[in-house]
Amino acid sequence: MPKKRSGGGLSTTQQAAKFLGVAALSGAVLAGIALPAAGALGLAAKGTVEGFDEIPSNLKTPPLSQRTTILDSEGGTLATVYSRDRTVVPLKDMSPYLQDAIVAIEDSRFYEHGAVDLKGILRAMNRNVQSGGTAQGASTLTQQYVKNVFVEEAGDDPGKVAEATQQTLGRKVRELKYAIQVEEELGKKKILENYLNITFFGQQAYGVEAASQRYFSKHAKDLALEEAAMLAGLVQSPTRYDPVNDAEEATKRRNTVLRRMADVGSISQDEAAKAIATPLKLKVKKPQNGCITAVSGSGFFCDYVRKTILSEPAFGKTAEDRTKLWNLGGLTIKTTLSPRAQKAANEAVTSKVNKDDKIAAAVVQVQPGTGRILSMGQSRPYGLDQNQHETVLNLSVSNKMGGSTYGFQVGSTFKPITAAAALEKGISPALDFTTDWKTSVPKNSYRNCSGASGSGDWPVQNEVESEKGTWDMTSALGKSINTYFALLEQKTGLCETVTMAKKMGYERGDGKEIVEEPAITLGTEVSTPLAMAAAYATFANRGTYCAPIAIESITDADGKKVSVPKSSCSRAMSERTADTINHMLKGVVEDGTGTQAGLTDRDNAGKTGTTEERMDAWFVGYTPNLSTAVWVGSDGAEKLPMYDITIGGQYYDKVCGGCLPGPIWKTAMTGTLDVSETPSFQVVNVPRAKEKEDKKKDKDKSGDKDKGDNGKPGADNGGASFPPGFIGGGGGRHGGGNGNGP
């Protein structure tokens, strides 16, 4: 037997000698076993050996694509995703039976020869000549391993795979050269370990650990003799010997492996006979790959995590770098998703809107102060089967992150943003306006951030004709009065309103700049449920906006931490402004348009919203420790008005923000919040118009007349009146024009 070096291989000189010995065989004979002759190689011993130091590092430790595990915030598994279902394990975690079986059937002289087995070549040559073809090859495990590394690197690119497997002289020379160097640098045990981790075993399983789990639902280290033999038999042809589809053929192949193991002395004849008599006893575990397998309806959140890694520069400078990281896998991603919140959100949305309804719904929850996304649920399940009403369209997020093309008009849920801008400018919440149920405002009285203004009149009207009279900021928010907010924005400034929206994270679903038009105060601009939940979390967090995040931490296959982007927080408004908004929006759920959503056991606030022809309906609300946005509307190409419609088995003559999104919000909030944690909003005194009038009357009685603006329209210390005759167009069956309801 040749002299062995440490690790079981031959010395460099011995390996080179064998390489040259093989190359010296005649070209005609070597053609029978598909190896090139020395003359064709065009390599001298000196040139070949000197070139060995050029071995790529990935042949020593190949970057094997593995499964990525996505976890919730408590460590529970949401989903596993992979381009290759593989879990790399060390040799000590592989059954000794498996190690012996693969050597016996694939390369029984593995521990005796170097990178090339001369005896094997001669044996294969003889059999191929006798058969008149290439019935038997002569590749060692090391050569097979080298070939598999190049195939692995090719990924799913057909062109690269073809290049890695093509039967050409250049590829053979390269594989043989690298095999000799791999033997020298790694040693037999490491080569065997790498081989068993890279090899394909069929049924989407790469490597012995994934194969053991796929066919027997156990770890590779726990495989019995007959199980190990079956897996070893698959390597030659995973499709032909697939035990799931052809148990008889797989059994024959397994028994061939067992007999071979006995022949080479790995096991006794009695052990082989006993194993041969044992049925296959499969315990197949179906592949669980991708966000489609995510639990508790979290497929949309899972996909959002994927999109985050593929789009966030923190995970790679280029899109190609980020895609490579994702496809390589082996990551353990701990997310912000709360299993309790996700369960509550999923149950809330599916209990009120059926998956086969013409209308869809989405719920998303954000934690104030951290930006952590706690849940993301939809009425339609995540998936590709349209017959089952599945979809991969994430209604909660922007188009870039897998959402709709533009997002959705937000309706009156924008009004608190205008109110916040007004308060920041020093306008009192006691400011009142008196209007008819509809009016018109000159567009040239609004200036955008470029200083430009429009022309003509902007017609505005309220939801119903009875909504006419005098309103201050609190009552206008509670009853969602369009005419009030058109005039409040006029006094506050269009640019100031848009600037406040941006500070609160309000953004369009298509990623374009916000359109600076007066009607933005009524919610005609588009956005997403996630952006709205984060914006309202700014109120809950007393004026500080925190960008939403989905990932807490990531570790790679080696257990090393991967840097992840953290939430960035910035002040959008003063604490006083936020506290005032919180107080006013409490009125919406207590006696305003959102009473059906109100929680009775804790402080809570929110705002309803509907859009033109009730194409969209919203409820966005919060407690000091949780912000939730609910959207209901059409998720198809055609927007459907929500009149005379049945949703979730319940008939609605008209859908409003408080009557469908509101109850969904309440159920989601109740299921998420802990009954023992009931933080309160900061108490603040919010002046009202009635109080102002009472004070004015007191001054009049005392003879101390107000020396100020005396209630001139638009004055902070007075109201603004618009008589019934001062009205504009609009009209429409259900509120018309730019009018947006509660």
N, C-alpha and C positions, 0 to 999 in steps of 0.2 A: 504493500500500500504506500502511496506517496507520503512523503514527510509532511505532516500538518503543522501549520503555524498556529499561534494563539487565536482562538475563535473558530478553528476548524477549516480555514481556507489554506491556499497555497501561497508561497512567497511570490513577490512580484516577478522574480526571474522565472520561477516555475510556471506562473500564469502566462507570461509572455512566450515562454517556450512552447506551451500548449497551443497558444494562439497561432504561433508561426507553424507549428506542426500541422495544425488543421489547415492553415492557408496553403501549405505545401502540397496537399493532396491535389490530384488532377482536377481540372475544371469540369470535365465530363462527369466524374464520380460525384463531386460536390453538388453538381446541378440536380442530382437525384434527391438531395436532401435540402435543397434551396439555400446552400451556402456558397459564396463566391470563392473562386480560386485565387491563389496568391498573386498570379499575374494580373488578374482583373482588379484586385485591391490596389495595386500600385503602391504598396506600403513596405518599407524596409523595417527591420526590427528596431533600429535606432529611432526612426521617425515616429513609429507607433508608440513606443514607450514614452518618449519625450512629450508626446501630445496628451498623455493621461492626466496631467495636472489641469486640464481644461474642463474637467467634469463639472457640470452645473450643480450648484448647491442643492437644488430641489430634488436631486436624485438621492441625496443623503437623508433629507427630511422633507418628503414631498408635501406641498400644501394641499392636503386632501379636503375636498368638499365634504362638509358634514352637516348634520341637521342643526338647525337653530331652534332654541326653545324660548318661547315668549311667555313670561310669567305675569300674574297680576301683582298688585302691591303687597299681597300677603304671601307670595311665593307659590301660589297655585298655578298649574299649567293652563294657559289659555289655548295655546296651539303650538305645534311643531311645524316648521317649514324647511324645505330643503330642495336643492336641485339634485343632490345625491343623498339618499337616505343612508347615512353612515355615522357611526359613533366609533371613533378611534380608541382602541384599548391596548394596553401593553401585553406582551407575550404571556406574562404570569396570569393574566385574566382570560386566557384562552385554554380550553381543555387540552391536556396532553394528548388525548385521543385524536383531537382535531389536527394538532401539529404533526403527529405521526401519520395520520391518514393522508394529508395533503402531500407530504414528502413521498410516501409509498406510491401513490398513484400518479404523481406528476413528475417526480425526480428522485427516484429511490437511492441514487448515489450522491445526493445533494451534499452530504457531509464528507464525501471522499474526493470529489473533483473541485476544480476551481470554477471560474465563470463559464468555461466550456467543457463539456463532457465528451472526450474523444471516443471512449467506448460507446457511449450513447449514439454518437454520430455514426460510427461504423455499423452499429446494430440497426439503426434506422435506415441507413443507406442500403444495407442488405435486404431488409424487409420491403423497402420501397422498390428496389430492383426486381424482387420476386413478384411483387404485386403489379408491377408495371405502372406505378403512379407515385403518389406521395401520401401513402396511407398513414405513415408515422413521421412526426417531426422529431427534432433533436434539441429543442430549446430547453435550457435549464431553468430552474425557478428564478435564478438571478436574471437571465435574459427575459423571461416573461415579466418579471417585475419592472425592468427598464422599459419594456414596451408599454406596460400599463401606465407608467408615469406619464409618458408622452400622450397617451389616449386621454388620461385624466386632464392634462393641461388643455387639450383640445376642447373640453367641455361639450356643449351641445352644438358647436359649430360644425356642420357637415363637412365643409371644406377642410377644416383642420383635422377632423377625425380621419378623413380619407388620407390626408398627408401622413398622419401618424401610423397608419396601418398599411400603407401601400407596399407592395412587394417589389422594392427596388434595391439596387446594389448599395446606394448611399445610406438608406435606412438600416440595412443589415450591418454595414460597417460601423455605423454610429452606435447601434445597440450593442454590438460585440465589444467595441472599444469601451463604452461606458460600463458594461457588465464586468469587465476585468477590473476597472477602477473601483466599482462599487464593492466587489468582493474584497479588495484590499483595504478599503477604508471603513466598511461597516461590519464585516464579519457575518458569519452564517445566521446567528440568532436574530440579529437586527434585520437582516434581509428577509428572514421568514416572517418576522413581526410585521414589517412594512408590506410584504406581499399579501398577508392575510387581511390587512386593513384596506388595501386598495382594490382587491379583486371583486368582480361582479358575480353575485350568486343568484341572479334572477329575481323576479317579483319586486323590482325596484330596490333591492337590497344590495348595498355595497359594503364589503367588509364583513367579517365573521360575526361581529356583535349584532349588526342590523339583521343579518341572515338568521341568526339564532332566535332573535325576537320575532322575525317574520314567520318562520316555519314551526317553531316550538314554544314561542312565548317565554323564553328563558334566556339568561345570560350565557355568553359563549363559554365561560368557565365551568358551567354546570352541564354541558352536553354529555350525554351517555355515548358509549362506543358506537352503537348503531346510528345515532343521530349525527355524530361527527363524520362518520363514513358517508352518510347521505349528502352532507354539505360539501365534502371534498369531491364527491362525484359530480357535483353541479358545475364545477369550474370549466371543464372541457366544453360543455354545451348547456348553458343554463336553460335554454328554451326546450331542447330535446328531452332533458331529464327533469323538467319541472314537475315536482311531486303534486302540485295543486291541480295541474291539468292532465297529468299522466302518471298515476301512482305506480302502475305496473312497470313502466320503463324506468322510473326513478328507483324502484326496488331492485331491478336487475343491475342498474349501475351501482347502487349502494353495495350490493353483494359482491360485485367485481372488486370494489375498493377493499372490502373486508378480506377477501381471498388474497389480494395483493399484500395487505398488511401482514397476513399470516405467512406468506411466502418470504417476505423480507425480514421476518422475525420481530415485527413490532408488537404482535399479539400471538397467542398460541392458536393452534388449529381448533381447540375446543372453544376458545373465546369467539373465534370467527363463526363457528357453527352455531353457537348460541345466539349470536347477534343476527345471523342470517335468518334464523327461525323467528325472529321478532318482527311483528308488523311495523309499518312506518310510524304510526301513532302521531300524526301531525296535530298541532294545536296552532292553527294559522291565525296570525294577528294581521288584520287588514291594514294596508298603508294609511296612515293618518297624516296627510300632508296638506299644508296650506291653511289659510285663514278660513276656508270653507268648513274646517273641522272645529273652529273655535267654539268654546262653551258659552252658554247663557247669552246667545245672540251677540257675542262680542266680535264677530267677523269683521264688522266695519271698523272697529277700533284697531283690530289686528292689522288690517290693511293700511290704516292710517300710520301705524308704527313702521310698516314696511316703506311707505311713501316718505316718511320722515328720514329714514336712513338713506334712501335713494336721492333725496333732494337737499339734505342739510350739508353744507360744506365742512362741518366738523367731522364728518365721516369719510372725507376724501375730497381732494381739490377738484377733481373732475367727475363728471357723471360716470365715466368708465371706471374710475377708482372705486366709487361708491357701489356700483353694480358688482364689481369684483369682490368687494367685501361681503355683500349680501349673498352672492352665489357661493362663495367659499364657505360661508356658514360657520358652524361651530360656536355660535354666539349664545350666550344666556342673557336675555334681555328682560330686566325687571321693569315693569311699567307702572304707571300711576293708577291704573284701573282698580277701582274698589269692587270686589266681588259682590258685596252687599248692594252698592249703588247700581251696578250693572244689572243685577237681578231685578231690582226695583224698577229701573228704567225700562227694561225689556218687558216686564209684566205690565207696566203702566201703558205703554204704547200699544202693545198687542191686545190688551183688554178692551180698548176703545176703537181700534181701527183694524179691520181684518186684512190679511195679506192679499186677498183677491178683490178688495175694494178698488174702485176707480181712483180713490184718493189715498194718499200715503201720509205717513207722519214720522217725525224724527224727534228724539229727545237727546240732549247732551247736558252734562253737568260738570261744573268747574268749581274748584275750591278757591274761595277768595283768599288773597294773601300769598298764594303759592303758584297759582296758574295750573295746578295739577288737574288733568282731565280725569274725572272719576267714572264716567260712564258715557256710552254712546249707543243708543238703541234706535231701531226702526221697525215700522210695522211689517215691512216685507223682509223675509229672511235673506241672509247673505248667500249668494251662489249664482250659478250660471243657468240653472234650469228654469226657463221662462214658463214652462208648463206648470211648475210649482210656484209661480209668481216670485221667483227669486231674482235678486239683482245684486250687482256689485257697485252700483251708484251710491256713494255715500252722501246722503242728503244733508249731513251736518257740517260739511267742510267745503273748502274752496275747490275749484276745478283742478288746480295744480295738485291737490292732495286727494283726488279721486271723486270730487263732488260734481254738481251740476255745472252747466256751462257758465251761468252768470251768478247763481245764487237766487235769492227770492226777495221781493219787496217786503220791507219789514213793517209797513203800516205805522200805526200809532205807537209802537214800541220805541220809535225814535224820539217821541216828544220829551221824555225825561232828559235826553241829551241836550235839546234846546233849552230846557229849563235850567240845566246845570250851567250852560254857557251864559244864560241871563244872570244867574246868581253870581257867577264869577265876575261879571261886569259891574256888579253892585246894584242890580235891579232887585227891588223888593218882591218877595212872593205875594205881597198884598196888592201888587199892581193889578188893576182890573180893567177889563174892556167890556163894553156893552155893544152887542151886535144882534142883527137879525140872524135867522138860521143859515143865511148865505150872504156873502158879500164879495167884493172884489178889491184888490190891492194893486196899486201901480208897481210894476216890475222894476221901474227905475229907482225905487226906494230901497232896493236890495243891491248890495255891492259884493262881488266875490273877492277872493284874496288877491286878484290882479287889479282890483279897482274898477272892474267893468260892471255894467248893469244891463238889464234887459229893457224891453220896450213893451208898451201896451199894458193891459190889466191882467192880473191873475185872478180868475174866479175861484172862490173857495166856498164850500158849504159843509154843514154838519150832517150827521147821519140821518136825523129826522127833523121835520119842520118844527117840532115843539122845542128844539134845542136853540132857544133864542133868549137873550137876556144879558145879565151881568155876571161875569166870572172873574175870579182871581186865579192865581197859579194853582192853588191846591184844588179848587173845585173843577178847574179846567182839566187837570190831570185825572181827577176822579171820574169825570164824565166824558173824557176824551173829546174835548171841544176843538174842532179843526180851526174855526175862525179865530179863536183866542191865540192859538200857536202860530198862525200866520202873522198876526200882529205882534206877538212877542218876538218872533224871529226878526221882524222888521226893526224893532227897537233894539234888539240885541246885536244884530248884524249877521249877515249870511256867512261872512268869512269866520267870524268868531264861533258860529255854530259848527261849521265844518271842521275848524281847528279842534274844537272840543271832541268831536266824534273821532278824529284821528288819534288824539291823546288817549282815548278810551279803547283803542284797538279796533274800532269800526272799520271794516274794509269790504270792498266788493268781492263777490265770489269769483269773478274772472280776473282779479288781480289788477285791474285798471284803476286809474285815479278816480276818486269820488267826483261825480258831476255836481258842480256848485250851482244848483238851481234852488229858488225859493221853496219849491215843493218838497225838498228833502226833509223839512220839518214834519211833514205828514207821512214820511216813510216811503216815498216813491223810489228812493235809491235801493239797490239790491245789496244783500249781505248774506251771511250764513248763520245758522243756529249756534255754531261754536263761537263765532265772533260776537254774537249778541250775549251769549252766556258770560263770556269774558268781560264784555263791556259793563254789564250789570254787576259783575263781581267787583268792579271798581267802586260802585256805590257801597256795596256791602263791606268793602275793605277801607271805608272812610276816605275815598278819593285817590287811592293808589292803584294803578293798573298793573297787572302782572300778565305777561304773555303766556298763553296756554302751552303746556308741555305734556308729552305722553310717555317719556322715557325717564326713569330714575337712574338706572345704572346698566352697564353692559360689561360682561367679561368675555374674553375670547376662548378658543379651545384649550389654551394653555393656562387658563385661569387668570390671565392678566387683565387689568381694568382698561376699558376703552373710554376715552374722554367723551362725555355727552354734553350737549348744550343745556345750560340751566335757564330757568325762567328769568327774564329781565323785568324788573319792576320800576315804575316811574310815577311820579305824582302827576295826576291829570287835573286835579281840582283841590281846593282846600278841604280840610276835614269838616268845616262848618257847612260848606256847600253840599257835601255828600250827606251829612247828617240831616240837612233840610230836605233833600230829595227823598231820603229814607222815610222821613216823617210824612211827607206828602204822598208817597206811593203806598204807605200803609193804608191810606184812605181808599185806595183803589180796591184792595181786597177786603176792606171792612164794610164799605157802603158804596163802592163805585162799580165799575164795569166788571171787576174781577171777583165778586163775592163768592162765586162757586168754587174758586180756587183757594180761598183763604184758609190758613191753618189756624186752629183755635188754641193750640197749646204753646205757642211761642210767637215772638215778633217775626213778622214776615211782610214783604212788600213786593209789588210787581206791577206789570202793565200789560194790558190787552192790546191786540192789534189786528186789524183786517185790512185788506187792500181792495182796490177797485173791483167791483163785481164779486167780491169775496173769493178771489182766486187764491188768496193765502190767508191763513188765520194763525195768530201767534198768542202765546203767553210766555212772557219772560219775567221771572221773579226770583226772589232770594231771601235767605235768612242771613244773619251775620257770618255763618260758616258754610253756606252752600248756595251756589247760583245755578239755576236751571232754565234752559230755553226749550220751548216746545213749538214746533212748526207743523202745520197741517195744510196740505194742498196737493196739487198735481205733480207727479214725478215723470210724466211723459212729455212728448213733444207738444201736445196740445194742452193748454191751460183750461181747466174746467171751472166754471162758476159754481160755488157751493150753495145753490138754492134747491129746494125741493129734492133732497138727496138723502139716501140711506147710507150710513157709515157705521161699520161695526154692528150692524143689525138694528141700529136706531135711526129713526127718521128725523131729519132736521128741515124745517121750512127755510131756514137760513143759518149757516154756520157762523158763529161769532167767536172771538178770542176767548171769551169767558165761558162759553158753553161746551166747547170740545177740547181745545188745547188746555184750558184752565183745569178741568178735572184730571186730565193726564198729568199735568204738572203737580197737582196735589197728591196724586197716588205715588208718583216718583219721589217726591220730597218726603212724604210720610214713610215710605219704605226705606229710604236712605238714612234719614236723620235718627240719631240716638235719642230716645225719650228722656234720658238723664242729662243730656246736654242741650240747654235752652238759652243760649246767650241772647242778650237784648241789644237793640240799637241804642246809640247814645241819645239821651234825652235833649231835645233842643226846642226852643220856643220859636214857632213859625207864625209870623204875623199874618192876619187875614184882613181882607178888604172891609168886612163888617166892623172889625175892631177899629180900623182907621176912620170909618165913618162915625163911629161912636165918639172917638176922640175929637173929631172935627166938630161934632154937635156940641160937645162939652165946651170947646173953645168958643163956639159961637155964642153959647149961653153966657159965658163969662166976659164976652165982648172982646176977646183976644182973637181977632181974625187971622187966618193963615196968610202970611206975607209972601208965600212962595208962588208956585205955578198955579195954585188954586184949581187943581183938577183938570188942567188942560190935557188934551189927548196926548198920551205917550209920556206924561210926567211920572216920575217914580212915586211921588207922593199923591198921585191922583189917578183917576180912571180915564179911560178913553171910550167915548160913546159913538156908535154908528147907528143912526136912525134906520127904521125899517125901509125907508126909501132908498138907502145907499146899498144897493145890491148889484150883483153881477150875474153873469150867465152860469153855466155849469149844468144844472138840472140833472136829468138822468133818472132811470128807473129806481136805482138804489143808492142814491147819494151822488152820482154823477161826477163829472170833472175830475179834480184831484182830491176830492173828498175821501177820506179814509176813516172808517168806523172804528169802534172800540174793539 
